Amino acid sequence: MSTEPPERTEPTEPTAPPSDELPPSRRTFIATTTAVGSAVAVGGLAAGTPAFGAAPAVADGPPGGRLSLTVNGERRTVTIDNRTSLLDLLREHLGLTGSKKGCDAGACGACTVLVDGRRVNACLTLAIRLEGAEVTTIEGLAPGPDDELHPLQHAFIEQDAFQCGFCTSGQIMSGIGCIREGHSGSAEEIREWMSGNICRCGCYVKIVKALQQTAHGN
């Protein structure tokens, strides 16, 4: 019987797969996805292939519509972007700049006009929804140079109810609406129902007096 120890065999390391079949390392994966994400953010994948199918077609322009309404007694027909506010329609399309753009968020009242006799914030009103409506702005109260001023306009002058004048057109239009709505019985009621109109010059006391003068025919 042979006493020689059995021959030892060295363990062999597993054969590495070809380099193109190696799974990506964490570092490689992060670098690749970051690069692809950056390419998508600026307009497409690095190879120029859309990430989620074909890119949608770009519209020719924003949707628009045709609108007919009466402004200060005159029938007007315009074609506008459906997103146009009544304030921008008046100022930019019809040249009626008496209505002022203050906050453009419905908080200051400088853009107040009358729509079908009711006061609204023109900056918050979509013009396209006013088909057939009747709109009155400050220019419509005394359309011509020889036309008589509205009684509230007279009262503002007599009571010295304005300084810089920026909010005045909105104050007057809102005041007309306030009186028509029957909210001018007392100074407290007028202040409450005119609270949506801001006067940065602080003419509130005289504005209230002007509304009282007009409401009571003084």
NUKOLNU-932094 format. One line per 8 residues: for each residue x, y, z of N, C-alpha, C, CB. Coordinates in Angstrom, 1 decimal, m for minus. Glycine has a CB too. Example, Ala and Ser with C-alpha at 12.3 -4.5 7.8 and 13.67 -1.06 7.14 Angstrom:
2
13.2,m5.7,7.8,12.3,m4.5,7.8,13.2,m3.3,7.8,11.3,m4.5,9.0  12.8,m2.2,7.1,13.7,m1.1,7.1,12.9,0.0,7.9,14.1,m0.6,5.7
This chain:
218
0.9,m1.2,0.0,0.0,0.0,0.0,0.9,1.2,0.0,m1.0,0.0,1.2  0.5,2.2,m0.9,1.3,3.4,m1.0,1.0,4.3,0.2,1.0,4.1,m2.3  2.1,4.9,0.7,2.0,5.8,1.8,2.1,7.3,1.4,3.0,5.5,2.9  2.1,7.6,0.1,2.2,9.0,m0.3,0.9,9.7,m0.2,2.7,9.1,m1.8  0.9,10.9,0.3,m0.3,11.7,0.5,m1.0,11.9,m0.9,m0.1,13.0,1.2  m2.3,12.1,m0.9,m2.9,12.4,m2.2,m2.5,13.7,m2.7,m4.5,12.3,m2.0  m2.5,13.8,m4.0,m2.1,15.1,m4.6,m3.1,16.1,m4.4,m1.9,14.8,m6.2  m2.6,17.3,m4.0,m3.5,18.5,m3.7,m3.8,19.3,m4.9,m3.0,19.4,m2.6
m5.0,19.7,m5.1,m5.4,20.5,m6.2,m5.8,21.9,m5.7,m6.6,19.9,m7.1  m5.2,22.9,m6.4,m5.5,24.3,m6.0,m6.9,24.7,m6.5,m4.4,25.3,m6.5  m7.7,25.4,m5.7,m9.0,25.8,m6.1,m8.9,26.9,m7.2,m9.9,26.4,m4.9  m9.7,26.8,m8.2,m9.7,27.7,m9.3,m10.7,28.8,m9.1,m9.9,27.0,m10.6  m10.4,30.0,m9.4,m11.4,31.1,m9.3,m12.3,31.1,m10.5,m10.6,32.5,m9.3  m13.6,31.4,m10.2,m14.6,31.4,m11.3,m14.2,32.3,m12.4,m16.0,31.7,m10.8  m14.5,31.9,m13.6,m14.1,32.7,m14.8,m15.1,33.9,m14.8,m14.3,31.9,m16.1  m14.5,35.1,m14.9,m15.3,36.3,m15.0,m16.0,36.4,m16.3,m14.4,37.6,m14.8
m17.3,36.9,m16.3,m18.0,37.0,m17.6,m17.3,38.1,m18.4,m19.4,37.3,m17.4  m17.6,38.1,m19.7,m17.1,39.1,m20.6,m17.4,40.5,m20.0,m17.6,39.0,m22.0  m16.6,41.5,m20.3,m16.7,42.8,m19.8,m18.1,43.4,m20.1,m15.6,43.7,m20.2  m18.6,43.1,m21.3,m19.9,43.7,m21.7,m21.1,43.1,m21.1,m20.0,43.7,m23.2  m20.9,42.0,m20.3,m22.0,41.4,m19.6,m21.9,41.7,m18.1,m22.0,39.9,m19.8  m20.9,42.4,m17.6,m20.9,42.7,m16.2,m22.0,43.6,m15.8,m19.5,43.4,m15.9  m22.7,43.3,m14.6,m23.7,44.2,m14.1,m23.2,45.5,m13.7,m24.5,43.5,m12.9  m23.9,46.6,m13.9,m23.3,47.9,m13.6,m23.1,48.0,m12.1,m24.3,49.0,m14.1
m22.0,48.7,m11.8,m21.7,49.0,m10.4,m22.6,50.1,m9.9,m20.3,49.3,m10.1  m22.7,50.3,m8.6,m23.5,51.4,m8.1,m23.1,52.7,m8.6,m23.5,51.4,m6.6  m21.8,52.9,m8.7,m21.2,54.2,m9.2,m21.6,54.4,m10.6,m19.7,54.2,m9.0  m21.4,53.3,m11.4,m21.8,53.4,m12.9,m23.2,53.7,m13.1,m21.4,52.1,m13.6  m24.1,53.0,m12.3,m25.5,53.2,m12.4,m25.9,54.6,m12.1,m26.3,52.3,m11.5  m25.4,55.2,m11.0,m25.7,56.6,m10.7,m25.3,57.6,m11.7,m25.2,56.9,m9.3  m24.0,57.3,m12.2,m23.5,58.3,m13.2,m24.3,58.2,m14.5,m22.0,57.9,m13.5  m24.8,57.0,m14.9,m25.5,56.8,m16.1,m26.9,57.5,m16.0,m25.7,55.4,m16.5
m27.6,57.2,m14.9,m29.0,57.8,m14.8,m28.9,59.3,m14.6,m29.7,57.1,m13.6  m27.9,59.8,m14.0,m27.7,61.3,m13.8,m27.6,61.9,m15.2,m26.6,61.6,m12.9  m26.7,61.3,m16.0,m26.5,61.9,m17.3,m27.7,61.8,m18.2,m25.4,61.1,m18.0  m28.5,60.7,m18.1,m29.7,60.6,m18.9,m30.7,61.6,m18.4,m30.2,59.1,m18.8  m30.8,61.7,m17.1,m31.8,62.6,m16.5,m31.5,64.0,m16.9,m31.8,62.5,m15.0  m30.2,64.4,m16.9,m29.9,65.8,m17.3,m30.2,66.0,m18.8,m28.4,66.0,m17.1  m30.1,65.0,m19.6,m30.4,65.2,m21.0,m31.9,65.3,m21.2,m29.9,64.0,m21.8  m32.7,64.6,m20.5,m34.1,64.7,m20.6,m34.6,66.1,m20.1,m34.8,63.6,m19.7
m33.9,66.6,m19.0,m34.3,67.9,m18.5,m34.1,69.0,m19.5,m33.6,68.2,m17.2  m33.1,68.9,m20.4,m32.9,70.0,m21.3,m33.5,69.7,m22.7,m31.4,70.2,m21.5  m34.3,68.6,m22.8,m35.0,68.5,m24.0,m35.1,67.2,m24.6,m34.5,69.4,m25.0  m34.4,66.1,m24.1,m34.5,64.8,m24.7,m33.4,63.9,m24.2,m34.5,64.8,m26.2  m33.4,62.6,m24.5,m32.4,61.7,m24.1,m31.1,62.0,m24.9,m32.8,60.3,m24.3  m30.0,61.5,m24.3,m28.7,61.8,m24.9,m28.6,61.2,m26.3,m27.6,61.2,m24.1  m29.3,60.1,m26.5,m29.3,59.4,m27.9,m30.3,60.0,m28.8,m29.4,58.0,m27.7  m31.1,60.9,m28.3,m32.1,61.6,m29.1,m33.4,60.8,m29.2,m31.6,61.8,m30.5
m33.6,59.8,m28.3,m34.8,59.0,m28.3,m35.7,59.5,m27.2,m34.5,57.5,m28.1  m37.0,59.8,m27.5,m37.9,60.3,m26.5,m38.1,59.2,m25.4,m39.3,60.5,m27.1  m38.2,59.7,m24.1,m38.2,58.8,m23.0,m39.5,58.1,m22.9,m38.0,59.6,m21.7  m40.6,58.7,m23.3,m41.9,58.0,m23.2,m42.7,58.2,m24.5,m42.8,58.7,m22.1  m42.1,57.6,m25.6,m42.8,57.7,m26.9,m42.5,59.0,m27.6,m44.3,57.5,m26.7  m43.3,59.2,m28.6,m43.0,60.4,m29.4,m43.4,61.7,m28.7,m43.8,60.3,m30.7  m42.7,62.7,m28.9,m43.0,64.0,m28.2,m44.4,64.5,m28.8,m41.9,65.0,m28.5  m45.2,65.1,m27.9,m46.5,65.7,m28.4,m46.2,66.8,m29.4,m47.3,66.1,m27.2
m47.1,67.0,m30.3,m47.1,68.1,m31.2,m47.3,69.4,m30.5,m48.1,67.9,m32.4  m46.6,70.4,m30.9,m46.7,71.7,m30.3,m47.9,72.5,m31.0,m45.4,72.5,m30.5  m48.8,73.0,m30.2,m49.9,73.7,m30.7,m49.5,75.0,m31.4,m51.0,74.0,m29.6  m50.2,75.4,m32.4,m49.9,76.6,m33.1,m50.0,77.8,m32.2,m50.8,76.8,m34.3  m50.9,77.8,m31.2,m51.0,79.0,m30.3,m52.1,78.7,m29.3,m51.3,80.2,m31.1  m52.3,79.6,m28.3,m53.3,79.4,m27.3,m54.7,79.4,m27.9,m53.1,80.4,m26.2  m55.6,78.7,m27.3,m57.0,78.7,m27.8,m57.6,80.1,m27.7,m57.9,77.8,m27.1  m58.3,80.5,m28.7,m58.9,81.8,m28.8,m60.4,81.7,m29.1,m58.2,82.7,m29.8
m61.1,82.8,m29.0,m62.5,82.8,m29.3,m63.0,84.2,m29.7,m63.3,82.3,m28.1  m64.2,84.2,m30.3,m64.8,85.5,m30.8,m65.8,85.9,m29.7,m65.4,85.3,m32.2  m65.7,87.2,m29.4,m66.6,87.7,m28.3,m67.3,89.0,m28.8,m65.8,88.0,m27.0  m68.6,89.1,m28.5,m69.4,90.3,m28.7,m70.0,90.7,m27.5,m70.4,90.0,m29.8  m69.8,92.0,m27.1,m70.4,92.5,m25.9,m70.6,94.0,m26.1,m69.6,92.2,m24.6  m71.3,94.7,m25.2,m71.6,96.1,m25.3,m70.7,96.8,m24.2,m73.1,96.4,m25.1  m69.9,97.7,m24.6,m69.1,98.4,m23.7,m69.4,99.9,m23.8,m67.5,98.2,m24.0  m69.9,100.5,m22.7,m70.3,101.9,m22.6,m71.2,102.3,m23.8,m69.0,102.8,m22.7
m72.2,101.3,m24.0,m73.3,101.6,m25.0,m72.9,101.3,m26.4,m73.7,103.0,m24.9  m71.7,100.8,m26.7,m71.2,100.6,m28.0,m71.0,99.1,m28.2,m70.0,101.4,m28.4  m71.5,98.5,m29.2,m71.3,97.0,m29.5,m69.9,96.8,m30.0,m72.4,96.5,m30.5  m69.2,95.9,m29.3,m67.8,95.6,m29.7,m67.7,94.1,m30.0,m66.8,96.1,m28.6  m67.0,93.7,m31.0,m66.7,92.3,m31.4,m65.2,92.2,m31.5,m67.5,91.9,m32.6  m64.6,91.3,m30.8,m63.2,91.1,m30.8,m62.9,89.6,m30.8,m62.5,91.8,m29.6  m61.7,89.2,m31.3,m61.2,87.9,m31.2,m60.0,87.9,m30.2,m60.7,87.3,m32.6  m60.1,87.1,m29.1,m59.2,87.2,m28.0,m58.7,85.8,m27.6,m59.8,87.9,m26.8
m57.6,85.7,m26.9,m57.1,84.5,m26.2,m58.2,84.2,m25.1,m55.7,84.8,m25.6  m58.5,83.0,m25.0,m59.6,82.6,m24.0,m59.1,82.9,m22.6,m59.9,81.2,m24.1  m57.8,83.2,m22.3,m57.4,83.5,m21.0,m57.4,85.0,m20.7,m56.0,82.9,m20.8  m57.8,85.8,m21.6,m57.8,87.2,m21.4,m58.8,87.7,m20.4,m58.1,88.0,m22.7  m58.3,88.5,m19.4,m59.2,89.0,m18.4,m60.0,90.2,m19.0,m58.4,89.5,m17.1  m61.1,90.5,m18.3,m61.9,91.7,m18.8,m61.0,92.9,m18.7,m63.1,91.8,m17.9  m60.2,93.0,m17.7,m59.3,94.2,m17.5,m58.4,94.4,m18.7,m58.5,94.2,m16.2  m57.7,93.3,m19.1,m56.8,93.3,m20.2,m57.6,93.6,m21.5,m56.0,92.1,m20.3
m58.8,93.1,m21.6,m59.6,93.4,m22.8,m59.8,94.9,m22.9,m60.9,92.6,m22.8  m60.3,95.5,m21.8,m60.6,96.9,m21.8,m59.3,97.7,m22.1,m61.2,97.3,m20.5  m58.2,97.4,m21.4,m57.0,98.3,m21.5,m56.2,98.0,m22.8,m56.2,98.1,m20.3  m56.0,96.7,m23.1,m55.1,96.4,m24.2,m55.8,96.3,m25.6,m54.4,95.1,m23.9  m57.0,95.9,m25.6,m57.7,95.7,m26.8,m58.6,96.8,m27.2,m58.5,94.4,m26.8  m59.3,97.5,m26.2,m60.2,98.5,m26.5,m59.7,99.9,m26.2,m61.5,98.3,m25.8  m58.5,100.0,m25.6,m57.9,101.3,m25.3,m58.6,102.1,m24.2,m57.9,102.1,m26.5  m59.4,101.4,m23.3,m60.1,102.0,m22.2,m59.2,101.9,m20.9,m61.5,101.4,m22.0
m58.3,102.8,m20.7,m57.4,102.7,m19.6,m57.8,103.3,m18.3,m56.1,103.3,m20.1  m59.0,103.8,m18.2,m59.5,104.3,m17.0,m59.6,103.3,m15.9,m60.9,104.9,m17.2  m59.9,102.1,m16.2,m59.8,101.0,m15.2,m58.4,100.6,m15.0,m60.7,99.8,m15.7  m57.9,100.7,m13.7,m56.5,100.6,m13.4,m56.1,99.1,m13.0,m56.1,101.5,m12.3  m54.9,98.8,m13.4,m54.4,97.5,m12.9,m53.5,97.7,m11.7,m53.6,96.7,m14.1  m54.0,97.4,m10.6,m53.2,97.6,m9.4,m52.6,96.3,m8.9,m54.1,98.1,m8.3  m53.3,95.5,m8.1,m52.7,94.2,m7.6,m52.8,93.1,m8.6,m53.4,93.8,m6.3  m53.8,93.2,m9.6,m54.1,92.1,m10.5,m54.5,90.8,m9.8,m52.9,91.9,m11.4
m55.0,90.9,m8.6,m55.4,89.7,m7.9,m56.7,89.9,m7.1,m54.3,89.4,m6.8  m57.5,91.0,m7.5,m58.8,91.2,m6.9,m58.8,91.7,m5.5,m59.5,89.9,m6.9  m57.6,92.3,m5.0,m57.5,92.7,m3.7,m57.6,94.2,m3.5,m56.2,92.3,m3.1  m57.4,95.0,m4.5,m57.4,96.5,m4.3,m58.6,97.2,m4.9,m56.2,97.0,m5.0  m59.3,96.6,m5.9,m60.5,97.2,m6.4,m60.3,98.3,m7.4,m61.3,97.8,m5.3  m59.1,98.6,m7.8,m58.8,99.7,m8.8,m59.4,99.4,m10.1,m57.3,99.9,m8.9  m59.7,98.1,m10.4,m60.2,97.7,m11.7,m61.7,97.6,m11.8,m59.5,96.4,m12.2  m62.4,98.0,m10.7,m63.8,97.7,m10.6,m64.6,98.4,m11.8,m64.4,98.3,m9.3
m65.4,97.6,m12.4,m66.4,98.0,m13.5,m67.7,97.4,m13.2,m65.8,97.7,m14.9  m68.7,97.9,m14.0,m70.1,97.3,m13.8,m70.3,96.4,m15.0,m71.1,98.4,m13.8  m70.8,95.2,m14.7,m71.2,94.2,m15.7,m72.6,93.9,m15.5,m70.3,92.9,m15.7  m73.5,94.3,m16.5,m74.9,94.1,m16.3,m75.4,94.8,m15.1,m75.3,92.6,m16.4  m74.8,95.9,m14.7,m75.2,96.7,m13.6,m74.6,96.3,m12.3,m76.7,96.6,m13.5  m73.9,95.2,m12.2,m73.3,94.8,m11.0,m71.8,95.0,m11.0,m73.6,93.3,m10.7  m71.2,95.4,m9.9,m69.8,95.7,m9.9,m69.0,94.4,m9.8,m69.4,96.6,m8.7  m67.9,94.3,m10.5,m67.0,93.2,m10.5,m65.5,93.6,m10.6,m67.3,92.2,m11.8
m64.6,92.8,m10.2,m63.2,93.0,m10.3,m62.8,92.6,m11.7,m62.4,92.3,m9.2  m62.5,93.5,m12.6,m62.2,93.1,m14.0,m61.0,92.3,m14.1,m62.1,94.4,m14.8  m60.1,92.4,m13.2,m58.9,91.5,m13.3,m59.1,90.1,m13.0,m57.8,92.1,m12.3  m60.2,89.8,m12.4,m60.5,88.4,m12.0,m61.6,87.8,m12.9,m61.0,88.3,m10.6  m62.1,88.6,m13.9,m63.2,88.2,m14.7,m62.7,87.8,m16.1,m64.3,89.3,m14.8  m63.0,86.5,m16.5,m62.6,86.1,m17.9,m63.5,86.8,m18.9,m62.7,84.6,m18.0  m62.9,87.5,m19.8,m63.7,88.2,m20.8,m64.5,87.3,m21.7,m62.8,89.0,m21.7  m64.0,86.1,m22.0,m64.7,85.2,m22.9,m66.0,84.8,m22.4,m63.8,84.0,m23.3
m66.3,84.9,m21.1,m67.5,84.5,m20.5,m68.6,85.5,m20.5,m67.3,84.1,m19.0  m68.3,86.7,m21.1,m69.2,87.8,m21.1,m69.9,88.0,m22.4,m68.5,89.1,m20.7  m70.1,87.0,m23.2,m70.8,87.1,m24.4,m72.2,87.7,m24.2,m70.9,85.7,m25.1  m72.4,88.8,m24.9,m73.7,89.5,m24.8,m73.9,90.4,m23.6,m74.8,88.5,m24.8  m72.9,90.5,m22.8,m73.0,91.3,m21.5,m72.9,92.8,m21.8,m71.9,90.9,m20.5  m73.3,93.6,m20.9,m73.2,95.1,m21.0,m72.2,95.5,m19.9,m74.6,95.8,m20.8  m71.1,96.1,m20.4,m70.0,96.6,m19.5,m70.0,98.1,m19.4,m68.7,96.0,m19.9  m69.9,98.7,m18.2,m69.8,100.1,m18.1,m68.5,100.4,m17.3,m71.0,100.7,m17.3
m67.6,101.2,m17.9,m66.4,101.7,m17.2,m66.5,103.1,m16.9,m65.2,101.4,m18.2  m65.5,103.7,m16.3,m65.5,105.1,m15.9,m65.7,106.0,m17.1,m64.2,105.4,m15.1  m65.2,105.5,m18.2,m65.3,106.4,m19.5,m66.7,106.5,m19.9,m64.4,105.8,m20.6  m67.6,105.5,m19.5,m69.0,105.5,m20.0,m69.9,106.3,m19.1,m69.4,104.1,m20.0  m69.4,106.9,m18.0,m70.3,107.7,m17.2,m70.5,109.1,m17.8,m69.7,107.9,m15.8  m69.5,109.6,m18.5,m69.6,110.9,m19.2,m68.9,110.8,m20.5,m69.1,112.1,m18.3  m69.4,110.1,m21.5,m68.7,109.7,m22.7,m68.0,110.9,m23.5,m69.5,109.0,m23.6  m68.7,112.0,m23.5,m68.2,113.1,m24.3,m67.7,114.3,m23.5,m69.2,113.6,m25.3
m66.9,115.2,m24.0,m66.4,116.3,m23.2,m67.5,117.3,m22.7,m65.4,117.1,m24.1  m68.6,117.3,m23.4,m69.7,118.2,m23.0,m70.8,117.5,m22.2,m70.3,118.9,m24.2  m70.6,116.2,m22.0,m71.6,115.4,m21.3,m71.5,115.7,m19.8,m71.4,113.9,m21.5  m72.7,115.7,m19.1,m72.7,115.9,m17.7,m72.1,114.8,m16.9,m74.2,116.1,m17.3  m71.3,115.2,m15.9,m70.7,114.1,m15.1,m71.7,113.4,m14.3,m69.6,114.8,m14.1  m71.4,112.2,m13.9,m72.3,111.4,m13.0,m72.4,112.1,m11.6,m71.8,109.9,m12.9  m73.5,112.1,m10.9,m73.5,112.7,m9.6,m72.4,112.3,m8.7,m74.9,112.4,m9.0  m72.0,111.1,m8.7,m71.0,110.6,m7.8,m69.6,111.2,m8.2,m70.8,109.1,m7.8
m69.4,111.4,m9.5,m68.2,112.1,m10.0,m68.2,113.6,m9.4,m68.1,112.1,m11.5  m69.3,114.2,m9.5,m69.5,115.6,m8.9,m69.2,115.6,m7.4,m70.9,116.1,m9.2  m69.7,114.6,m6.7,m69.5,114.5,m5.3,m68.0,114.3,m4.9,m70.4,113.4,m4.7  m67.3,113.5,m5.7,m65.9,113.2,m5.5,m65.1,114.6,m5.6,m65.3,112.2,m6.4  m65.5,115.4,m6.6,m64.8,116.6,m6.8,m65.2,117.6,m5.6,m65.2,117.3,m8.1  m66.4,117.7,m5.3,m66.9,118.6,m4.2,m66.3,118.2,m2.8,m68.4,118.7,m4.2  m66.2,116.9,m2.6,m65.7,116.5,m1.3,m64.2,116.3,m1.3,m66.4,115.1,m0.9  m63.6,116.5,m2.4,m62.1,116.4,m2.5,m61.7,114.9,m2.1,m61.4,117.4,m1.6
m62.4,114.0,m2.7,m62.3,112.6,m2.2,m61.2,111.8,m2.9,m63.6,111.9,m2.4  m60.2,112.5,m3.4,m59.1,111.8,m4.1,m57.9,112.6,m4.0,m59.4,111.4,m5.6  m56.7,111.9,m4.1,m55.4,112.7,m4.2,m54.7,112.3,m5.4,m54.6,112.4,m2.9  m54.0,111.1,m5.4,m53.3,110.7,m6.6,m54.2,110.3,m7.7,m52.3,109.5,m6.3  m55.4,109.8,m7.4,m56.4,109.5,m8.5,m56.3,108.1,m9.0,m56.3,110.4,m9.6  m55.3,107.3,m8.6,m55.1,106.0,m9.2,m56.3,105.1,m8.9,m53.8,105.3,m8.7  m56.8,105.1,m7.7,m57.9,104.2,m7.3,m59.3,104.9,m7.6,m57.8,103.9,m5.8  m59.3,106.1,m8.0,m60.6,106.9,m8.1,m61.6,106.2,m9.0,m60.3,108.3,m8.5
m61.2,105.8,m10.2,m62.2,105.2,m11.1,m62.8,104.0,m10.5,m61.5,104.9,m12.5  m62.0,103.1,m9.9,m62.6,102.0,m9.2,m63.4,102.3,m8.0,m61.4,101.0,m8.7  m63.1,103.4,m7.3,m63.9,103.8,m6.2,m65.2,104.3,m6.7,m63.2,104.9,m5.4  m65.2,105.1,m7.7,m66.5,105.6,m8.2,m67.4,104.5,m8.8,m66.2,106.6,m9.3  m66.8,103.6,m9.6,m67.6,102.5,m10.1,m68.2,101.6,m9.0,m66.8,101.7,m11.1  m67.4,101.3,m8.0,m67.8,100.5,m6.9,m68.9,101.3,m6.1,m66.6,100.1,m6.0  m68.7,102.6,m6.0,m69.6,103.4,m5.2,m71.0,103.4,m5.9,m69.1,104.8,m5.1  m71.0,103.5,m7.2,m72.3,103.5,m8.0,m73.0,102.1,m7.7,m72.1,103.7,m9.5
m72.2,101.0,m7.8,m72.8,99.7,m7.5,m73.3,99.6,m6.1,m71.8,98.7,m7.7  m72.5,100.2,m5.1,m72.9,100.1,m3.7,m74.2,100.9,m3.5,m71.8,100.8,m2.8  m74.4,102.0,m4.1,m75.6,102.8,m3.9,m76.8,102.0,m4.6,m75.5,104.2,m4.6  m76.6,101.5,m5.8,m77.7,100.7,m6.4,m78.1,99.5,m5.7,m77.2,100.3,m7.8  m77.1,98.9,m5.0,m77.4,97.7,m4.2,m78.2,98.0,m2.9,m76.2,96.9,m3.9  m78.3,99.3,m2.5,m78.9,99.7,m1.3,m78.1,99.6,m0.1,m80.2,98.9,m1.1  m76.8,99.7,m0.2,m75.9,99.6,0.9,m75.3,101.0,1.3,m74.8,98.6,0.6  m76.1,102.0,1.3,m75.6,103.4,1.6,m76.4,104.0,2.7,m75.5,104.2,0.3
m77.0,103.2,3.5,m77.9,103.8,4.6,m77.1,104.6,5.6,m78.7,102.7,5.2  m75.9,104.2,5.9,m75.1,104.9,7.0,m73.6,104.8,6.6,m75.3,104.2,8.3  m72.9,105.6,7.3,m71.4,105.6,7.0,m70.8,104.3,7.3,m70.7,106.7,7.9  m71.3,103.6,8.4,m70.8,102.3,8.7,m71.1,101.3,7.6,m71.3,101.8,10.1  m72.3,101.3,7.1,m72.7,100.4,6.0,m71.8,100.7,4.7,m74.2,100.5,5.7  m71.6,101.9,4.4,m70.8,102.3,3.2,m69.4,101.8,3.4,m70.8,103.8,3.0  m68.8,102.0,4.6,m67.4,101.5,4.8,m67.4,100.0,4.7,m66.9,101.9,6.2  m68.4,99.3,5.1,m68.4,97.8,5.0,m68.4,97.4,3.6,m69.6,97.2,5.8
m69.4,98.0,2.8,m69.6,97.5,1.5,m68.6,98.1,0.4,m71.0,97.8,1.1  m67.8,99.0,0.9,m66.8,99.6,0.0,m65.4,99.1,0.5,m66.8,101.1,0.0  m65.3,98.2,1.4,m64.1,97.7,2.0,m63.2,97.0,1.0,m64.3,96.8,3.1  m63.7,96.6,m0.2,m62.9,95.9,m1.2,m62.1,96.9,m2.0,m63.7,95.1,m2.1  m62.3,98.2,m1.8,m61.6,99.2,m2.6,m60.6,99.9,m1.7,m62.6,100.2,m3.2  m59.3,99.8,m2.0,m58.2,100.4,m1.2,m57.9,101.8,m1.8,m57.0,99.5,m1.2  m57.7,102.7,m0.9,m57.2,104.1,m1.2,m55.9,104.2,m0.4,m58.2,105.2,m0.8  m54.8,104.2,m1.1,m53.5,104.3,m0.5,m53.2,105.7,0.0,m52.4,103.8,m1.4
m53.9,106.7,m0.5,m53.8,108.0,0.0,m54.6,108.3,1.3,m54.2,109.0,m1.1  m55.4,107.4,1.6,m56.2,107.5,2.9,m57.4,108.5,2.8,m55.3,107.9,3.9  m58.1,108.5,1.7,m59.2,109.5,1.6,m60.5,108.8,1.9,m59.3,110.0,0.1  m60.5,107.8,2.8,m61.7,107.1,3.1,m62.9,108.0,3.6,m61.4,106.0,4.1  m62.6,108.9,4.5,m63.6,109.7,5.2,m64.3,110.5,4.1,m63.0,110.6,6.2  m63.6,111.1,3.2,m64.2,111.9,2.1,m64.9,111.1,1.1,m63.1,112.8,1.5  m64.4,109.9,0.8,m65.1,108.9,m0.1,m66.4,108.6,0.5,m64.2,107.7,m0.3  m66.5,108.3,1.8,m67.8,108.0,2.4,m68.7,109.2,2.3,m67.6,107.6,3.9
m68.2,110.4,2.5,m69.1,111.6,2.4,m69.6,111.8,1.0,m68.3,112.8,2.8  m68.7,111.5,0.0,m69.2,111.6,m1.4,m70.3,110.6,m1.7,m68.0,111.3,m2.4  m70.2,109.4,m1.2,m71.3,108.4,m1.4,m72.6,108.8,m0.7,m70.9,107.0,m1.0  m72.4,109.4,0.5,m73.6,109.8,1.2,m74.3,111.0,0.5,m73.2,110.2,2.7  m73.5,111.9,0.0,m74.0,113.0,m0.7,m74.8,112.6,m2.0,m72.9,114.0,m1.2  m74.3,111.6,m2.7,m74.9,111.1,m3.9,m76.2,110.3,m3.5,m74.0,110.3,m4.7  m76.0,109.4,m2.5,m77.2,108.5,m2.2,m78.4,109.3,m1.7,m76.7,107.5,m1.1  m78.1,110.4,m1.0,m79.2,111.2,m0.4,m79.6,112.4,m1.2,m78.9,111.6,1.0
m78.9,112.6,m2.3,m79.3,113.7,m3.2,m78.9,115.0,m2.7,m80.7,113.7,m3.6  m77.9,115.1,m1.9,m77.5,116.4,m1.3,m76.7,117.2,m2.3,m76.8,116.2,0.0
